[in-house]
Amino acid sequence: MERNPHYFWAVGLPLEIKQSISEAFNDLKSLFPFKRWVHKEDYHITLAFLGSAETSKRNATIDRIQESLETVNSFPLQIQGIDIFGNKKSPRVFWAAVNQEDRLHGLQQNVYQQCLQAGFKLETRSYHPHITLARNWIGPDFSHELLQKYNPFRDQSLSFIVKEVVLYQTHLEKTPKYEPIATFSLLGE
């Protein structure tokens, strides 16, 4: 067991969407030489990163979030593009972009506030929802033209319904790395 496992809240993605994302990039990995590709079971949209969390605080956030989600409806979301974080010539993170959706931002704010009230210190940068695909560019200087030319979602976005919020525990020594600890369903549309 890891000494100080980390935890985070995220939107859980449907299995078929995870599979579709994985298949979309199987043939593109050679064009995007990143050191580590995320296992398809680990795809998610982070809502709040807790870091190391003592049991009492973790349980408090579970209780608070469960109660706060009792009246939150599920909603549609689309994966529409790809982009990078980090150095423009040697990006740190390669990710899939989702459409601007106020309900996703509202869900994130809900979870974020519950975590703050449970005593967590959280990231203060503005929220930028995404699905991490790969990390650590190892090719020659990155070309932004690749993002447009090889975007598998350019002609047809990948749509799904956001139905659940999940607390994950990170296991760095395993693949997949993220274990669901608590899962809460949103109300059906």
C-alpha positions in Angstrom: 0.0 0.0 0.0 1.2 3.5 -0.8 2.3 5.6 2.1 0.4 8.8 1.2 -2.1 8.0 -1.6 -3.6 11.0 -3.3 -7.3 11.5 -4.1 -9.3 13.5 -6.5 -13.0 14.1 -7.5 -13.8 13.7 -11.2 -16.6 13.1 -13.7 -16.6 9.4 -14.5 -16.7 8.7 -18.2 -18.9 5.9 -19.7 -16.9 2.8 -20.7 -17.9 3.1 -24.3 -16.6 6.7 -24.4 -13.3 5.5 -22.9 -13.0 2.8 -25.5 -13.8 5.3 -28.3 -11.2 7.7 -27.1 -8.6 4.9 -26.9 -9.4 3.7 -30.4 -9.2 7.2 -31.8 -5.6 7.5 -30.7 -4.3 4.0 -31.3 -3.3 4.9 -34.8 -2.2 8.5 -33.9 0.3 7.6 -31.1 3.2 7.5 -33.6 2.4 11.1 -34.7 2.2 12.2 -31.1 5.4 10.8 -29.4 4.7 11.2 -25.7 6.5 9.3 -23.0 3.4 8.0 -21.2 -0.1 7.5 -22.6 -2.9 7.3 -20.1 -4.6 3.9 -19.7 -8.1 4.1 -21.1 -9.6 3.1 -17.7 -8.0 6.2 -16.2 -9.8 8.7 -18.5 -11.8 11.3 -16.5 -12.5 15.0 -16.1 -11.0 16.3 -12.8 -13.3 18.4 -10.6 -11.1 18.8 -7.6 -7.6 17.4 -6.7 -7.4 16.7 -2.9 -3.9 15.4 -2.7 -3.1 13.3 0.4 -6.2 13.2 2.5 -6.7 12.0 6.1 -9.6 9.7 6.5 -11.8 12.0 8.5 -11.5 14.9 6.0 -12.0 12.4 3.1 -15.1 11.0 4.7 -16.4 14.5 5.4 -16.0 15.5 1.7 -17.7 12.2 0.7 -20.7 13.0 2.9 -20.9 16.6 1.8 -20.7 15.8 -1.9 -23.2 13.0 -1.7 -25.7 15.4 -0.2 -24.9 18.3 -2.5 -25.5 16.1 -5.6 -28.9 14.8 -4.6 -30.6 17.4 -6.8 -28.1 17.7 -9.6 -29.2 16.6 -13.0 -27.1 14.7 -15.6 -26.3 16.6 -18.7 -24.7 16.1 -22.2 -21.1 16.9 -23.0 -19.1 16.6 -26.2 -15.4 15.9 -26.8 -14.5 18.2 -29.6 -10.7 18.8 -29.9 -7.2 18.2 -28.7 -4.7 20.5 -27.1 -1.6 20.7 -24.9 -0.4 22.2 -21.6 3.1 23.3 -21.0 6.0 24.4 -23.2 4.7 25.0 -26.8 7.7 23.1 -28.2 7.8 20.3 -25.7 4.4 19.9 -24.1 3.9 18.4 -20.6 0.3 17.2 -21.1 -1.7 16.2 -24.2 -5.5 16.4 -23.7 -8.9 16.1 -25.2 -11.1 19.2 -25.0 -14.8 19.3 -24.1 -17.3 21.9 -25.1 -18.1 24.9 -23.0 -20.9 23.7 -20.7 -22.1 25.8 -17.8 -23.5 22.8 -16.0 -20.0 21.2 -15.9 -18.6 24.4 -14.5 -21.5 24.5 -12.0 -20.8 20.9 -11.0 -17.1 21.6 -10.5 -17.9 24.6 -8.4 -20.3 22.5 -6.3 -17.6 19.8 -5.7 -14.9 22.4 -5.1 -16.9 24.3 -2.5 -17.8 21.1 -0.6 -14.1 20.1 -0.5 -13.1 23.6 0.7 -15.8 23.4 3.5 -14.5 20.0 4.5 -11.1 21.6 5.1 -9.1 20.9 1.9 -6.7 23.5 0.4 -7.3 23.3 -3.4 -5.9 24.6 -6.7 -6.8 28.2 -7.2 -6.2 28.4 -11.0 -9.3 28.9 -13.1 -11.0 25.6 -14.1 -10.1 24.2 -17.5 -12.0 20.9 -18.0 -10.1 18.3 -20.1 -9.3 14.6 -20.4 -5.6 13.9 -20.1 -4.4 11.5 -22.9 -0.6 11.5 -22.6 2.3 13.2 -20.7 5.8 14.3 -21.5 6.6 15.0 -25.2 9.7 13.2 -26.4 9.7 14.1 -30.1 11.3 17.0 -31.9 9.8 20.5 -31.5 6.0 20.1 -31.2 4.0 21.5 -34.1 0.6 23.0 -33.4 -0.5 22.1 -36.9 -0.8 18.5 -35.6 -3.6 19.5 -33.3 -5.8 20.6 -36.2 -4.6 18.1 -38.8 -5.0 15.0 -36.6 -7.9 15.9 -34.4 -10.1 12.8 -34.4 -13.1 14.8 -33.1 -12.9 17.6 -35.8 -15.6 16.3 -38.1 -17.7 14.6 -35.5 -17.6 15.2 -31.7 -17.9 12.4 -29.3 -21.0 12.9 -27.2 -22.0 11.4 -23.8 -24.1 12.1 -20.8 -22.4 13.2 -17.6 -24.0 10.8 -15.1 -21.6 10.3 -12.2 -19.1 12.0 -9.9 -16.3 9.7 -8.6 -13.7 10.0 -5.8 -10.6 8.3 -7.1 -7.5 7.1 -5.2 -4.2 7.2 -7.1 -2.0 4.1 -7.2 1.2 5.2 -9.0 2.6 1.6 -9.1 -0.5 0.1 -10.9 -2.0 0.2 -14.3 -4.7 1.5 -14.4 -3.7 4.0 -11.7 -7.1 5.3 -10.5 -9.3 3.3 -8.2 -12.9 4.5 -7.6 -13.5 5.0 -3.8 -17.0 6.6 -3.9 -19.4 7.0 -6.8 -22.5 9.2 -6.9 -25.0 9.2 -9.7 -26.6 12.4 -11.0 -30.4 12.6 -11.5 -31.5 11.3 -15.0 -32.5 13.8 -17.6 
